[in-house]
């Protein structure tokens, strides 16, 4: 990297620190003005660095998308220079154009450009993919906790433990809270939480990897191997196209969900149009990432939203799509495209028949998800009909029951008072939380595919089969082993968590403690109301459980133990007595 690129990167990094300081602290006017003046040299160096790339290598222009991004960024920066340095008085009647936020946005774009251009060659001999994945989450959680401790992020300050708990809950898309998100945090605090949810839902490696590939036009073989593990791609050539799909699907669904949420709201419940827009954006991101965070004290159980059934249906659809998993969603989109093309193709242009356009993973996941949702809905509707559903009528009971049946599978929103649920419903919710969402999704739990494999294994044993077969395909032995390892490890972690919480907070009943641990492990966020009153030791336990549940126990185990090479021998096989 040339000196100009290094200077541009480090100055833009200092610019990011300056932005954080400006937003996080109440600074004297003279310091704020100094920071404002400092932004312009940063932007000037960034523009020079970008232009130098094209002067040095004209052929880079063939990467059209990058060239378009750089051109628009440079024009945007030059326009800001023109307004703020030479013609600020002329634009005084248009205050939105002279806002400092545009300058800070330009500095952020400059940082993204320079950071993404750094050549980082990952070495699997130093860190294996599992270790890299775990460390990336740890770094974001600690950084998020420090951001939440900024004076302007809260109204009256926050302890490191509570900040760490909130950051872990946001990054691990859980939704459990020890302080009221609505009243405890300022608008800046809400923005930080929203960004942490988005990063936690997708993973910081997804963002860093795709933007690095976008700006550099390629990636090393080692990096592609790691990303292949992350996105479960067997073909290295498809890694970055899958990452692109993930980002497009995520932001696309969040955008339209936010739009529908906005139009479903009654403006009389908000102080301004901005508040309504922010509510829509926050809940759209929180829903798709299955986080369960809300800017309202009682979440969607607030009177203003409890009977807004259209809003609830949008939230349900959004977190169900987020919980399906990115590979499944991509495959569904591909399948829909195939069916549409096949429907409108005739004669010579007729699309060839593809028997596995919807692959085995998608079929198992969709069947399991739909089956769980239908059974849970019917059970919830019948059991809670005269209890938590009593205040609703007609379609309201149906929507609220559907919400209550689907939200435990890691979404974490509530439209009822969970503490008032009947005992059978609480047990049902525990089971749904434990199962969780689907693989490679924003949700947690043991995953729907694990439950499906365990169920199919029971049926195979009952029929006397030696292997698991479904849809004329045999389930690989490694998948069966992973499924049962996931089940065993989840019960160990949850069980240990329950034991520790009963020691540290013996005043709470066992059901409330168990509910808390299941919710934390499966990154759900539902609670029977004891989270805020827990001791510091119990909070640390829940932080650990949330983290383990998000990155998965199996990933942590793989990260800890060193892989051994396969040996070219096998010992004699013997059966062990089971029952």
ABEGO torsion letter per residue (X at the ends): XBAAAAAAAAAAAAAAAAAAAAAABBBBAAAAAAAAAAAAAAAAAAAAAAAAAAAABAAAAABAAAAAAAAAAAAAAAAAAAAAAAAAAAAAABAAAABAAAAAAAAAAAAAAAAAABBBBBBAAABBAAAAAAAAAAAAAAAAAAAAABAAABAAEBBAAAAAAAAAAAAAGAGBBABBAAAABBAAAAAAAAAAAAAAAAEAAAAAAAAAAAAAGBBBAAAAAAAAAAAGBABAAAAAAAAAAAAAAAAAAAAAAAAAAAAABBAAABABAAAAAAAAAAAAAAAAAGAGBBABAAEAABAAAAABAAAAAAAAAAAAAAAAEAAAAAAAAAAAAAAAAAAABBEAABBBBBAAABBAAAAAAAAAAAAAAAAAAAAAAAAAAABAAAABBEAAAAAAAAAAAAAABGAGBBABBAAABBAAAAAAAAAAAAAEBBBGBABBEAEAAAAAAAAAAAAAAAAGBABBBBGGBBBBAAAAAAAAAAAAAAAAAAAAAAAAAAAABAABBAAAAAAAAAAAAAGAGBBAGAAAABBAAAAAAAAAAAAAAAAEAAAAAAAABBBBBBBBBBBBBBBBBAX
